[in-house]
Amino acid sequence: MSGVGATVESVVDLNMPDGMSDEERVRWLREAGEALRRETGQPSGVTENQPGKDGQPVWGVWGSDDE
């Protein structure tokens, strides 16, 4: 995947809401990936860490099956 390893700062909230069904999680992940592609203009990449709800860092890694 081109762009992986290129770390970018993101404003997309990468904290998945609690209590989601499997279908909701898949939809949320797809929407977050689309938002990262729009925000960065890159088909794939890695975000810098963001603080998670539990204090652990959260990273966003996105890509496309089209690559």
N, CA, C and O of each residue as an XYZ file, in Angstrom:
268
protein
N       0.841     -1.180      0.000
C       0.000      0.000      0.000
C       0.881      1.236      0.000
O       1.704      1.416      0.897
N       0.718      2.057     -0.966
C       1.481      3.291     -0.986
C       0.963      4.210      0.100
O      -0.230      4.215      0.406
N       1.854      4.982      0.679
C       1.441      5.917      1.712
C       1.532      5.360      3.117
O       1.583      6.139      4.069
N       1.554      4.064      3.287
C       1.679      3.510      4.630
C       3.059      3.860      5.134
O       4.049      3.727      4.414
N       3.120      4.300      6.353
C       4.379      4.777      6.897
C       4.435      6.300      6.871
O       5.207      6.909      7.611
N       3.620      6.911      6.022
C       3.518      8.361      5.990
C       2.532      8.757      7.082
O       1.320      8.647      6.895
N       3.042      9.214      8.214
C       2.197      9.543      9.353
C       1.612     10.934      9.162
O       2.324     11.876      8.815
N       0.312     11.055      9.391
C      -0.359     12.334      9.273
C      -1.172     12.603     10.524
O      -1.704     11.684     11.147
N      -1.261     13.881     10.884
C      -2.112     14.249     12.014
C      -3.549     14.302     11.521
O      -3.810     14.799     10.425
N      -4.471     13.803     12.306
C      -5.860     13.687     11.876
C      -6.802     14.413     12.822
O      -6.548     14.513     14.023
N      -7.907     14.922     12.254
C      -8.971     15.471     13.091
C     -10.160     14.518     13.135
O     -11.170     14.816     13.772
N     -10.048     13.369     12.458
C     -11.102     12.356     12.512
C     -11.045     11.695     13.884
O      -9.978     11.266     14.323
N     -12.189     11.610     14.565
C     -12.239     10.962     15.875
C     -12.108      9.460     15.666
O     -12.969      8.838     15.043
N     -11.040      8.880     16.182
C     -10.765      7.466     15.993
C     -11.245      6.612     17.158
O     -10.933      5.423     17.218
N     -11.994      7.196     18.080
C     -12.529      6.445     19.220
C     -13.880      5.849     18.840
O     -14.874      6.565     18.721
N     -13.908      4.519     18.650
C     -15.146      3.835     18.291
C     -16.107      3.876     19.475
O     -15.719      3.554     20.598
N     -17.353      4.268     19.233
C     -18.335      4.290     20.319
C     -18.552      2.892     20.912
O     -18.434      1.887     20.211
N     -18.862      2.842     22.179
C     -19.140      1.577     22.856
C     -20.524      1.055     22.473
O     -21.392      1.811     22.036
N     -20.711     -0.258     22.648
C     -22.023     -0.869     22.513
C     -22.517     -1.048     21.097
O     -23.721     -1.194     20.885
N     -21.630     -1.042     20.120
C     -22.052     -1.195     18.737
C     -22.141     -2.673     18.358
O     -21.379     -3.502     18.854
N     -23.079     -2.984     17.477
C     -23.175     -4.337     16.932
C     -22.030     -4.526     15.934
O     -21.352     -3.565     15.569
N     -21.824     -5.759     15.500
C     -20.779     -6.018     14.500
C     -21.042     -5.229     13.224
O     -20.110     -4.666     12.649
N     -22.288     -5.177     12.772
C     -22.625     -4.420     11.562
C     -22.347     -2.933     11.741
O     -21.844     -2.277     10.829
N     -22.674     -2.403     12.914
C     -22.409     -0.984     13.188
C     -20.914     -0.707     13.226
O     -20.469      0.343     12.761
N     -20.129     -1.637     13.776
C     -18.672     -1.468     13.806
C     -18.089     -1.424     12.401
O     -17.238     -0.586     12.103
N     -18.544     -2.318     11.545
C     -18.061     -2.338     10.161
C     -18.412     -1.025      9.469
O     -17.572     -0.431      8.792
N     -19.655     -0.574      9.640
C     -20.075      0.695      9.033
C     -19.232      1.848      9.577
O     -18.795      2.706      8.810
N     -18.999      1.877     10.890
C     -18.209      2.945     11.503
C     -16.778      2.937     10.953
O     -16.232      3.993     10.635
N     -16.175      1.758     10.840
C     -14.811      1.651     10.314
C     -14.734      2.132      8.865
O     -13.797      2.839      8.494
N     -15.710      1.755      8.053
C     -15.730      2.209      6.657
C     -15.872      3.734      6.586
O     -15.190      4.388      5.798
N     -16.755      4.289      7.407
C     -16.952      5.743      7.417
C     -15.696      6.470      7.898
O     -15.341      7.515      7.353
N     -15.021      5.927      8.909
C     -13.783      6.544      9.399
C     -12.711      6.498      8.318
O     -11.983      7.473      8.127
N     -12.605      5.373      7.605
C     -11.640      5.259      6.511
C     -11.916      6.264      5.408
O     -10.994      6.898      4.895
N     -13.195      6.414      5.039
C     -13.569      7.401      4.021
C     -13.219      8.814      4.485
O     -12.714      9.619      3.702
N     -13.483      9.114      5.747
C     -13.172     10.438      6.288
C     -11.667     10.697      6.249
O     -11.238     11.804      5.926
N     -10.859      9.678      6.579
C      -9.407      9.836      6.533
C      -8.920     10.049      5.104
O      -8.019     10.856      4.878
N      -9.501      9.338      4.131
C      -9.116      9.543      2.729
C      -9.463     10.952      2.279
O      -8.667     11.606      1.606
N     -10.664     11.427      2.655
C     -11.061     12.801      2.280
C     -10.142     13.823      2.938
O      -9.679     14.763      2.292
N      -9.883     13.630      4.232
C      -9.101     14.593      5.002
C      -7.668     14.698      4.488
O      -7.112     15.792      4.390
N      -7.082     13.555      4.164
C      -5.666     13.532      3.793
C      -5.417     13.586      2.298
O      -4.340     13.985      1.855
N      -6.414     13.182      1.518
C      -6.208     13.092      0.079
C      -5.361     11.883     -0.308
O      -4.914     11.775     -1.450
N      -5.142     10.981      0.636
C      -4.311      9.799      0.403
C      -5.176      8.543      0.438
O      -6.087      8.450      1.260
N      -4.905      7.565     -0.450
C      -5.684      6.334     -0.435
C      -5.344      5.423      0.742
O      -6.126      4.536      1.084
N      -4.182      5.637      1.366
C      -3.787      4.827      2.514
C      -2.795      5.606      3.356
O      -2.195      6.575      2.890
N      -2.625      5.177      4.606
C      -1.680      5.841      5.483
C      -1.888      5.468      6.934
O      -2.618      4.532      7.260
N      -1.231      6.222      7.795
C      -1.281      6.008      9.235
C      -1.407      7.375      9.890
O      -0.695      8.309      9.520
N      -2.311      7.499     10.865
C      -2.424      8.763     11.591
C      -1.479      8.754     12.786
O      -1.026      7.697     13.225
N      -1.191      9.927     13.298
C      -0.475     10.009     14.560
C      -1.436      9.585     15.653
O      -2.652      9.595     15.466
N      -0.876      9.209     16.804
C      -1.780      8.705     17.844
C      -2.647      9.817     18.410
O      -2.260     10.985     18.452
N      -3.821      9.415     18.838
C      -4.772     10.286     19.513
C      -5.056      9.652     20.866
O      -4.967      8.432     21.007
N      -5.394     10.456     21.854
C      -5.730      9.859     23.148
C      -7.033      9.073     23.052
O      -8.028      9.569     22.522
N      -7.022      7.868     23.558
C      -8.218      7.036     23.578
C      -9.053      7.310     24.805
O      -8.621      8.008     25.723
N     -10.255      6.757     24.819
C     -11.172      6.953     25.949
C     -10.584      6.417     27.247
O     -10.874      6.942     28.322
N      -9.764      5.378     27.155
C      -9.185      4.762     28.355
C      -7.755      5.232     28.615
O      -7.050      4.662     29.448
N      -7.332      6.275     27.896
C      -5.989      6.808     28.082
C      -4.929      6.146     27.214
O      -3.790      6.611     27.165
N      -5.288      5.069     26.530
C      -4.356      4.393     25.637
C      -4.350      5.098     24.285
O      -5.389      5.597     23.854
N      -3.203      5.151     23.607
C      -3.164      5.814     22.303
C      -3.976      5.049     21.260
O      -4.053      3.821     21.293
N      -4.575      5.789     20.344
C      -5.353      5.228     19.251
C      -4.693      5.663     17.953
O      -4.431      6.850     17.754
N      -4.422      4.708     17.067
C      -3.845      4.993     15.756
C      -4.867      4.650     14.697
O      -5.644      3.709     14.862
N      -4.877      5.393     13.621
C      -5.726      5.061     12.485
C      -4.864      4.606     11.333
O      -3.958      5.324     10.909
N      -5.134      3.427     10.826
C      -4.459      2.908      9.643
C      -5.553      2.641      8.624
O      -6.506      1.920      8.917
N      -5.430      3.212      7.431
C      -6.468      3.013      6.429
C      -5.838      2.636      5.111
O      -4.669      2.918      4.847
N      -6.637      1.995      4.296
C      -6.196      1.574      2.978
C      -7.407      1.218      2.150
O      -8.548      1.367      2.587
N      -7.145      0.751      0.962
C      -8.219      0.429      0.046
C      -7.908     -0.884     -0.651
O      -6.748     -1.193     -0.923
N      -8.927     -1.639     -0.933
C      -8.760     -2.858     -1.718
C      -8.421     -2.529     -3.164
O      -8.008     -3.412     -3.916
N      -8.589     -1.271     -3.566
C      -8.351     -0.850     -4.944
C      -6.878     -0.675     -5.276
O      -6.524     -0.533     -6.446
N      -6.011     -0.683     -4.262
C      -4.587     -0.429     -4.512
C      -3.888     -1.659     -5.002
O      -2.686     -1.623     -5.262
